[in-house]
Amino acid sequence: MIIETSNLTKKYSNKVTALNNVSLSIDTGIFGLLGRNGSGKTTLMRILTTLIEPTGGTASILGMDITPANKTQIKRSIGYLPQEFGFYKEFTVSEIMEYICIMRDFDKKTIGETLEKVNLYNERKKKYKELSGGMKRRVGLAQAILGNPPVLIVDEPTVGVDPEERIKIRKLLNEYAEKNTVLFSTHIIEDIEYICDKLAILDNGKLLYSGSIEDLLKSVQGKIYEARFNTKDELHKFEESHTVISFKRDDTQVRASVICENDAEPSSIPYKPTLEEVYVYLTTIKGGK
């Protein structure tokens, strides 16, 4: 495995447990890390990038244990795009890349090729302050993939960008994952659904699921069903004694997806839930325990 963690735990001085015995195995390809804000995703990534140390458990990248002794070698093997990425406003895109090359002792000859990959070569002379939000995120991706690291770790890469830029970023990550490992953290379920085959779900520092999306969807068969109502008042009455994940109105009825841990209502309808609904189910049932 490229990335492995075993019972990884992180407790902060304010007694908050950000990670609680998280064990993961991640291979080549793109692996999604899904969870709401505060679920522990960023803490996990900061440990894997050697920025902070865990309180307990172990982690390794490319067979190297994440310890102070291996810190330099691990940093050279990974590219990292943090959730908050910024740079000097007056620097051009090319100057930013040159600066990163100097800091990391990379060959500047790779800058042009890297900017081509993220579709920023024609904007290389623009100053950072002149770029759109999506372009700034792509500059962040460009600096992360300089040197073609075998492991790319990206934290919320599509937050705050428009739908067109989000598609471009997903495409870039998908292409990079063909020969490398990409750990892709987000709370946007659509991003995971489009480009990931495998994912882990974190909630309040706990690992709720790790595996394929296909197996995840199969695991909740019979636990989410659809109920139909003639009016919203009927639905609201139903909600008093049932957990409704979502609902929508069609021409004549209100259709709701409902969590069912035991027997479904007699009038219920077989239903194939979406990844979003399965996520809500897990965070409601398992996350609440």
N, C-alpha and C positions, 0 to 999 in steps of 0.2 A: 504493500500500500504506500501511496505517496504521502498522505497525511494520516496520522493516527493519534488519538487521544484516549486515555484510560482514566476514568474516574476524575476527570479534570474539575478542579474546584477553585473558585476565587471568592474570598471574603474581603470586603473593604473595612476600613477602620470604623466606619459608621455602623458596623454590624450588618450591613446589607450583603446577602449572599448572591453574587451576580451569576455564578455558575455552580451547579450542584451535582457533582459526580457525572460529568458528561463524557461518554465514550463514543467515539466516531471512527470510522475507517473510510477514507476517501481515496479513490484511484484516479487514473487519467480520465479526462472529460470535464464536464461542467456539473458541479454539485451545488444545489441551492440550499441556502440557510434562511429559513423563514421564521419570522416572529415579529410580534408587535414591538414598538419602541420600548426599551427597558427590559427586553426578554433575555439579554445576555449575549446577543450576537456580536456586538462591538467588542465586548470584553474578550470573547473567544478569539476574535481576529487579532486583537492587540497582544494576546499571549502568543499566538502562532507567529506573529511578526517580531517577537522578542521585545516588544515595547514595555510590557509588564510581566511580572512573574506570577505563576499560580500559587495559591495557598496550599493546594494538595493535588495529587495525581500526577500523571506524566503526559507529555506530548512529544511527537517527533515529526520531522519533515525530511523526506528522502533518506530515511534511515538514520538521521542525525537527531539525537535527543535535544530538545530545546532547553539548553543550559547555558550559563554565561560563557563556558569554554567554547561552545559552538556558535555563539552569537554572530560573529563576523561571517563565517562560512554560510550560515543559514540566510543571513541578509542578502548575500550575493546570489542566492538561489531563488529568491522570491521577489515579485513585484507587488506593490501595495498601493491601492487607491483608498485613502481614508474617506470617511463620510464628509468631513469638512476639508476640502482641498482649496488652497488659494496660493497666490504668488504675487510678487511685486507688480503693481499695476502698470508701471512704465516699461517693463520688459516685453519684448516681442516674443512670439511663440518660439522662434529659433533661439533667442537668447535664453529663454527658460530651459530649453532642451540642452543647450551648451552648458549651462550652469549645472544641470543634473549630471551631465557626463563628467564634468570636472570633479564634482562631489563624490561620484561613485567610481571614478577612474575607468570610464567607458570610452570606447573609440567614437569620436564625433562623426565619423563617416556613416554611422548607422542612423543618424538623425533623419535624413531625408527619407529613407526607407520606412522608418517608424511613423513619420508624419503621413506618408502615403497610406499606411495601414489604417490610420484613424481618420482619413479624409480631411487632413488639415494642411497638406503641403501648400496649397494655393493661399492659405491664410498665414503662412509662416512669418510674414513681415508685419502682421497686425500686432498691436500692443494688447496685453492681457485685458486691459480695461475696456477694449473695444469689442471683445468677444461676447457672444450670447451665452446664456447659462449652459446650453447644451454643448457649445464649443469648449467652454471651460472644463466641463466634465470629460470631454474627449482629450483635452490637454492632460488632464489627470491620468487618463488611461495611457496616453502616449508615454508619459514619464514612467509609468508602472511597467510597461512592456519593453522599455529600453534594454538592450542586451538579451532579449528573448529569454527571460527566466522560465524555468520549467514549471514554476508554481506562481499563479497570479491570484491575489486575494483582493477582492473589491467589496467595499462597504457602501451599500445603497447607491449604486452608480447612476440610477435613473431618477432619483428624487429631484423634484423641482424643474424637470425638463419637459418640453412639450411632447405630444405623442410621436411626432416624426423623429425627433432626436432619440426618444426611447427605443424606437425600432432600430435606428442606426447603432446604438450602443449594444443592444441585444445581439445584433448581427456580428459586431466586432468580437464580442465575448464568445459567441458560438464558433466563429472561425478560429479564434485563438485556442479554444479547447480541443480542436481536432488532434493536436499533437502534444498538448500540455494539460496541466490540471488547473482548473479555475474554481475557486471557492467564491460563490456569489451570494452576498447577504442582501436581503431586502425584506420589506414588509408589504411589497406590492405583489400580490398573488399571481396576477396576470403575467408578470415577468418570469416567474418560476415555471408557470404552466407552458409558456412558449418555448423555453430553451433548455429546461432541465429534465433529465430522466430520473435522477435521484435527488433526494432532499432530506434535510433534517428539520424538525420543527422544535423550536425552543419557546418556553413560556415560563416567565419568572425564574429563569436560571435552570429549569429542568428540561431534560430531553424527553419530549413526548413521542417522537417517532423518528426513525432513521431507516431509509430504504428507498425503493422505487415508488414513483407516483402511482403506477399501475397497482402495486400491492397495497398501497395505502387506500386507494379507492375501493378495492375488493374487501378490505378489512372492515368497512362500515356497511357492507350490504345487509339490509334488513334492520338497520339502526336509524335510518333516516327515511321518512316516507312523505308523501304529498297528501295534503288534505285540501278540500275545496269548500268554499263558502259563497253564499249568495250576496252577502253584504260584509262590509268591514266591521260592523257591530258584532256579527256572528264570530268573526275572527278574533276580535278583542275579548269576547267572552271565553273563547277557546284558549286564549293565551293565559288566562288566569290559572289554568291547571296543566298546561303543556308548555314545552320550550320550543318556540318558533324561531327558526334560523333566519328565514327571509320570506318575503311574500311579494306577489305581483298580481296585477289585475289584467284579465283578458277581456274579451267582449262582454261576457255575461257573468263571470265569477271572479272571486279572489282565490288565488292558488298559493298555498303556503308549504314550505318544506319544514318538517317537524322532527325533532329528536325523539326517538322511540327506543328506550333501553329494554323494555319488556314487550308486551303485546301491543300491536298497532290498533288504532280505532277500526271498528268494522267497516267504516266507509272509506278507509285509507286506500291509496293507489300506489302500486309499485313505482319506485322512483330511482333514477340514476343521479346521484348528487354531483355537483361540481366540486372542484378542488377547494374553492372558497368555502363552500358549505361544509366540506369535510374538515377543513381547518377550524372553522367555528365550532364544530362538534367536538374536536379534540381539545381545544382550549377551554371549552365549556365543561366537558365531562372529566377529562384527565387533569387539565390545568387547575381546575377548581379544588382538586383533592389535596 
